[in-house]
Amino acid sequence: MAELKNEKRARVLDPIERVSEIIFGLIMALSFTGSLSAATAGREEIRTVMIAALGCNLAWGLVDAVMYLVALMTERTRNFTLLRRVRSAAAPREAHVIIADAMPGRLGRVITAEALEDMRRRLAALPEPPARGRLGRDDFVGALGVFLIVVLTTFPVVVPFMLFSETLLAMRVSNAVALVILFACGFTLGRYAGGIPWRSGFAMAAIGVVLVAATIALGG
């Protein structure tokens, strides 16, 4: 409820969301390259797998982009609805309850009545909100960003198969690149959370290996 006008595409800029999209795209690509056999895979089979990996991430990138817009409009409409409820509350106390319930986690339980009243007054002073949320240029740019993150993540793990004729070498380079990306993602999340970045990096690399193995085993 803090920002009801000129909302930025926070999900694209948020490190957790951005890293999650990178990891998702990476795991989807690795589930294809991991299915190759270093001993028997020929160039035609490798080419087929590369095209399949790119096609899969193109499809899921499109799905993620659309769902990003759906979630954004849903959240924005919800914010406008909450604003109208606060403004139409019969008493300040009733508005306080609405504001507190809308706050994340346990924040609504510990915030003071004075702070809630200050929020109520600020919200009451805002212009009348539209009937529902609308999507703007920044929102579509954000959706494009989500799409590109998922799709572009495919290339670091498939490029080695284009550069090296020996399948085993290409697989090793591809897996090494994937581990570096996973470590970087975990490092970013660890630093964002205020933890120990290098520890988070190694943990994410290990989690990524397990997830890829599970995806391949389940036929993903």
Secondary structure, 3 states (H helix, E strand, C coil): CCCCCCCCCHHHHCHHHHHHHHHHHHHHHHHHHCCCCCCCCCHHHHHHHHHHHHHHHHHHHHHHHHHHHHHHHHHHHHHHHHHHHHHCCCCHHHHHHHHHHHCCCCHHHHCCHHHHHHHHHHHHCCCCCCCCCCCCHHHHHHHHHHHHHHHHCCHHHHHHHHHCCCHHHHHHHHHHHHHHHHHHHHHHHHHHHCCCHHHHHHHHHHHHHHHHHHHHHCCC
